[in-house]
């Protein structure tokens, strides 16, 4: 992992579920929304939780590749949003959901597709934060967020031990 990641923020399944429900609670007064667009892959889980909590039945995905584990590379749109979802209103009434916004590179690409949509993420870092309308938790730019689907159970040394290692 690159040295720019000074801190780590591990998130359990329970915590992620609570945070995604908190996102839905914040979004409940921002709607109504006609559809949810999940940014894959990280946005699939929170989009499902938000759609359930808000009673949204139309769930679409946009497939954007930008990370190879911990290195951000060139943005590739592997599957665009359906023209039916975009509509003549450029996404008005549509909710975009992702797990996090980091540098904002992915968010910029998706925002161009749906400029009038409401963009929500569970976690936000300062560089990408201006691109989202709603988020739950802000973390520093030098923090790597370990999401539950990226982790396995194993021993973790105490923080004090890591500083001397």
Secondary structure, 3 states (H helix, E strand, C coil): CCCCCCEEEECCHHHHHHHHHHHHHHHCCCCCCCEEEEEECCHHHHHHHHHHHHCCCCEEEEEEEEEECCEEEEEEEEECCCHHHHCCCCCCCEEEEEEEECCCHHHHHHHHHCCCCEEEEEEEEHHHHCCCCEEEEEECCCEEEECHHHCCCCCCCCHHHHHHC
